[in-house]
Amino acid sequence: MAELMVETLPYKIADINLADWGRKEIELAEFEMPGLMALRKKYGTEKPLKGAQITGSLHMTIQTAVLIETLKELGADVRWASCNIFSTQDHAAAAIAKAGIPVFAWKGENLEEYWWCTEQALTWPDGSGPDLIVDDGGDATMMVLRGNEGEKNPSLLDAVVKQIDEIELLKRLKITLKSNPNKWKKAAEKLRGVSEETTTGVHRLYQLMEKGKLLFPAINVNDSVTKSKFDNLY
Amino acid sequence: MLAGKVVVVCGYGDVGKGSAKSMKGYGSRVLVTEIDPICALQATMEGFKVQTVEDSLNEGNIFVTTTGNKDVITIEHMAKMKDKSIVCNIGHFDNEIQVEELENYPGVKRINIKPQVDQFVFPDGHSIILLSEGRLVNLGNATGHPSFVMSNSFTNQTLAQIELWKKDFEVGVYRLPKHLDEEVARLHLEHVGAKLTVLSDEQAEYLGVEKSGPYKPDHYRY
């Protein structure tokens, strides 16, 4: 895996042949997602996200595909990964890849692959990071912040940690530190903001802010009433 | 079959409330565990018995964690559960259940039934069934949320991205303004056949709100 990091791939998914199936389900989902479709209609000509490079770290499902294509329609340049090793719907990822959007996600990643995918989503072909992050659980945000800390103080990447997810993150960051020692500093400087989907990620953001470790603004989407009182409940 | 089974829902926040209601709808008897007295009172008054995980081990058939905390279902719990209990998590991270401790438990045998379904047989012969290795069960063993509810979440996400791109924020954590929250809901009403009542000028003045909203103060909890 490690040597793959020097280049950026157009996408990495389970099977591009699933794209037509994915497309059919995306079209059905569009009918059930009137909010997103209304935004496309309202902002389709204005393109308020024109020029924005957006990384998404959020379950690569059919519904997320409709979000990705909405961001695209509003003018954004999007790259995507899942925020869970089991949550990708491979036919959704295939449809997104076939539409020419770089996506790095498949159902049943291992944790080494997971962080590789997240880093791919955070890395444009010129090596730079995103302007904005759509985060779910805070992993993409954490990769940028922990990477940045690790560049300033590499011993932090040798910390003894218990959680296997974190062990694999630190391994990934060490590999990148060798090949590209300023990557995350530059990424953190470029980032204009993060929008966070879920309770856990929001909790992490407030903790970071209290410790003075948050380096960019964040919008807590979870605590919109139309999010937590619906999505979380249902 | 869920009907007639005892489901232990750990946590009664937004996710726990939805899980408990759903399981009740399937005909299960639901027990709730909570650390927060407010949520515990809410659960009790919805008709759910609130007790500890320890006290539920000889009753529960299915254990669901929804807490956002770690070590909610411990290896000691799993070692004492009833035979073929199902254990799963619907909180964001997989540390709500002590999966590593389960995998490393002396003498435990792991049998993969199918992808994201594993049976762990303890040396005493009883076993538990772990779904999605303790990761988000709705996405690991099913295909996540329906489109309509995700449209609400993702409309918020898209509006947040536009805000961040168009405006200059200081470092900090913000929420979307209430008029955008109301707008998200408004965009979804027609699809489900709802027609809003419109305030008269007098009514709006009486409440002290604009006719076009926002209708509630920020501290209102819905």
Interface residues (C-beta under 8 A of the other chain):
Chain A: L28 A29 E32 M33 P34 G35 L36 A38 L39 Y43 P48 L49 A52 I54 H59 T61 I62 Q63 T64 V66 L67 T70 L71 L74 A76 N84 I85 F86 S87 Q89 G108 D131 L132 V134 D136 G137 Q163 I164 D165 R192 G193 V194 S195 E197 T198 T199 T200 G201 V202 H203 L205 Y206 M209 L214 L215 F216 P217 A218 I219 N220 V221 D223 S224 V225 T226 K227 S228 K229 F230 D231 N232 L233 Y234
Chain B: G13 D14 V15 K17 G18 K21 G68 G91 H92 F93 D94 N95 E100 P115 Q116 S132 E133 R135 L136 L139 G140 T143 G144 H145 P146 S147 F148 V149 M150 S151 N152 S153 F154 T155 N156 Q157 T158 L159 A160 Q161 I162 E163 L164 W165 K166 F169 E170 V171 G172 V173 Y174 R175 L176 L180 D181 V184 A185 L187 H188 E190 H191 Y222
